[in-house]
């Protein structure tokens, strides 16, 4: 598993250190694969949902199951975002502080990620 904690990096103060903070490496293999999964699910949703709303009165079991999997992937993506360091716009340094990551996500993309998973 590729976590950011496996790397020697500069923190917000510019000091190099190695931490065990259970964060995902934003450039690691896990996140690259995850981004592909999320894009595939978004493309599926973009094409299937309008068709489903317009033409299907009673959804078949397979489509319902697929929609549950899609919603689950979006919920997992929200959870991942709380453990994904980001680069500070002003300093260019990787922010690894959990509170700062959560605040940045909650004041940024969270609402746009959360609205689609509301039943």
Phi, psi and omega per residue, in radians:
X1 nan 2.406 -3.092
X2 -1.810 1.766 3.090
X3 -1.875 2.699 3.107
X4 -1.105 -0.437 -3.095
X5 -1.214 -0.217 3.134
X6 -1.436 0.013 -3.024
X7 -2.088 2.517 2.981
X8 -1.408 2.155 -3.062
X9 -2.567 2.928 3.077
X10 -1.528 2.408 3.103
X11 -1.590 -2.939 -3.085
X12 -1.065 -0.441 -3.138
X13 -1.607 0.012 3.128
X14 1.498 0.113 -3.139
X15 -1.575 2.365 3.107
X16 -1.390 2.308 3.101
X17 -2.771 2.771 3.080
X18 -1.968 2.166 -3.106
X19 -2.091 2.758 2.970
X20 -1.947 1.546 -3.034
X21 -2.121 0.162 3.062
X22 0.931 0.749 3.065
X23 -1.831 2.618 3.082
X24 -1.345 2.537 3.035
X25 -1.363 2.047 -3.096
X26 -1.069 -0.309 3.139
X27 -1.926 0.124 -3.086
X28 -1.368 2.950 -3.095
X29 -1.089 -0.718 -3.135
X30 -1.003 -0.822 -3.101
X31 -1.220 -0.587 3.099
X32 -1.143 -0.775 3.103
X33 -1.135 -0.749 -3.128
X34 -1.074 -0.714 3.117
X35 -1.060 -0.679 3.101
X36 -1.132 -0.765 3.122
X37 -1.030 -0.817 -3.121
X38 -1.117 -0.694 3.119
X39 -1.133 -0.745 3.113
X40 -1.067 -0.753 3.133
X41 -1.143 -0.671 3.116
X42 -1.152 -0.722 3.111
X43 -1.125 -0.760 3.081
X44 -0.991 -0.848 -3.123
X45 -1.096 -0.687 -3.128
X46 -1.055 -0.666 -3.088
X47 -1.633 -0.644 -3.032
X48 -1.419 -0.730 -3.065
X49 -1.034 -0.838 3.109
X50 -1.058 -0.700 3.105
X51 -1.108 -0.759 -3.140
X52 -1.084 -0.785 -3.124
X53 -1.172 -0.687 -3.056
X54 -1.400 -0.621 -2.935
X55 -2.106 -0.255 -3.056
X56 -1.884 2.015 -3.141
X57 -1.398 -0.772 3.114
X58 -2.166 2.023 -3.095
X59 -1.247 2.339 3.051
X60 -1.167 2.762 -3.091
X61 -0.982 -0.702 -3.129
X62 -1.078 -0.689 3.131
X63 -1.231 -0.672 3.081
X64 -1.095 -0.771 3.128
X65 -1.101 -0.732 3.113
X66 -1.095 -0.719 3.110
X67 -1.122 -0.620 3.087
X68 -1.158 -0.719 3.095
X69 -1.104 -0.761 3.124
X70 -1.055 -0.832 3.115
X71 -1.063 -0.695 3.121
X72 -1.101 -0.715 3.104
X73 -1.093 -0.741 3.113
X74 -1.137 -0.651 3.102
X75 -1.167 -0.726 3.085
X76 -1.104 -0.656 3.113
X77 -1.085 -0.673 3.072
X78 -1.079 -0.800 3.135
X79 -1.089 -0.761 3.108
X80 -1.002 -0.648 -3.071
X81 -1.101 -0.416 3.097
X82 -1.372 -0.155 -3.137
X83 -2.129 0.389 -3.097
X84 -2.009 1.886 3.111
X85 -1.036 2.722 3.116
X86 -2.325 2.860 3.122
X87 -1.633 2.260 3.113
X88 -1.155 2.317 -3.110
X89 -1.124 -0.601 -3.065
X90 -1.442 -0.746 -3.049
X91 -1.712 -0.412 -3.083
X92 1.365 0.089 -3.123
X93 -1.579 2.662 3.127
X94 -1.285 2.132 3.134
X95 -1.571 2.096 -3.085
X96 -2.046 0.065 3.124
X97 -1.334 2.165 -3.068
X98 -1.021 -0.736 -3.140
X99 -1.105 -0.727 3.122
X100 -1.172 -0.679 3.107
X101 -1.098 -0.829 -3.135
X102 -1.087 -0.795 3.139
X103 -1.073 -0.780 -3.141
X104 -1.060 -0.751 -3.127
X105 -1.233 -0.779 -3.113
X106 -1.126 -0.540 3.136
X107 -1.639 0.047 -3.130
X108 -2.079 -1.771 -2.994
X109 -1.434 -0.167 -3.010
X110 -0.954 -0.868 -3.093
X111 -1.050 -0.752 3.130
X112 -1.174 -0.491 3.070
X113 -1.410 -0.577 -3.033
X114 -1.369 -0.695 -3.068
X115 -0.967 -0.769 -3.128
X116 -1.127 -0.364 -3.105
X117 -1.633 -0.012 3.081
X118 -1.261 2.221 -3.122
X119 -1.136 nan nan
